């Protein structure tokens, strides 16, 4: 199960802009936790969440650029750049960066997604100033030398090879390509061997300077932090870049992907013990208020051991080890999919059972008990998933970049509580009546797929 229910549907862009330099208190709870936001000159945004009772802090620097922004010839450049930034800056070598973080027992890493990139560090609260200094240096002072480009090119190609060697990973990228076609959403975040081999130093450095600008950057921190302290550290670290009258980049409003898959079937023919399958279709975008009902639907259909697919296919019949569903949202688009891994001889029966169960839910909806259980599972998972500073930091960044506003946890819980069986049935009827596509990794030929 993969759902994103952490933001709202409207987006803060619709409300009056907050004056530059003015701090907003977005949330204040009874035990002293505070969520605050400040927009600095130049368009940089800073959000913090105070978590009383912890001794650590997690800092994130988010950039509103991902693989969805890349033209075909630069496929994989955002992810490549994420790697490259750790190779050194104008004032620190790669070894000095790693040594400084290791010396305080901290952890520093990054990830690239379809619509954003994040650099983060988890440290003791007393070492927050070091985290701000290191991450801001990475993001603003990268050298991106030709020598570093060549050495990291090999690393990224190895990462692509590692993905290809893992069928359960490869089938997910194949599904995106089958559903969305030759579009930015259909391409892998990693790029292809051909696109990575073709990237030049000028292309990567140009992508860096063109995309890593203050209006596109959000700094988030959670843990034993003080908002003013973080503002002071960020202001000192970013220096003269925090000037001018630029405002934050507008909320991403991606185009709808349509209702029909780009292709009916995608295949990676490979000799494997298991066949890996993803059957799915288009779904609602991130800002669609129906995503709360969709999340409950996804949870009940394939979100855990009590879900319909798990009970019918694994528990009752023992046909698979792993089966589950995922509801994924992007700006203006999304997908619903069911994953299963099984022996080749069991594939037809597994696919038949999946299709029958989805058709049954589309026709009859879920029971009131299933809806209540789905709501409870989502609520518990949301709250338990926010027990550490990293998840809180991540929630702040996604709220700002993806939704345009922060929604308190209690409000998300209230929206889940408001989901009823009729809403879930309406979403199921729409989603599960759409044309589907199938991605397969396993010992098949193209001619074999017609019968699936």
Secondary structure as UniProt FT lines:
FT   HELIX           12..14
FT   TURN            20..21
FT   STRAND          23..28
FT   TURN            30..31
FT   STRAND          34..39
FT   TURN            41..42
FT   STRAND          45..50
FT   TURN            52..53
FT   STRAND          56..63
FT   HELIX           67..69
FT   HELIX           72..74
FT   TURN            75..76
FT   HELIX           77..84
FT   HELIX           85..87
FT   STRAND          88..89
FT   HELIX           94..102
FT   TURN            103..105
FT   STRAND          107..112
FT   STRAND          117..124
FT   HELIX           125..127
FT   HELIX           128..140
FT   HELIX           146..165
FT   HELIX           167..180
FT   TURN            184..186
FT   TURN            189..190
FT   HELIX           193..198
FT   HELIX           201..211
FT   HELIX           214..216
FT   STRAND          217..223
FT   HELIX           227..238
FT   HELIX           239..241
FT   STRAND          265..269
FT   STRAND          275..282
FT   TURN            286..287
FT   TURN            289..290
FT   HELIX           291..302
FT   TURN            305..306
FT   HELIX           308..309
FT   HELIX           310..315
FT   TURN            316..317
FT   STRAND          322..330
FT   TURN            331..332
FT   STRAND          333..342
FT   HELIX           344..346
FT   HELIX           347..364
FT   HELIX           368..384
FT   TURN            385..386
FT   HELIX           389..398
FT   HELIX           399..403
FT   HELIX           409..417
FT   HELIX           421..431
FT   TURN            432..433
FT   STRAND          437..442
FT   HELIX           446..451
//
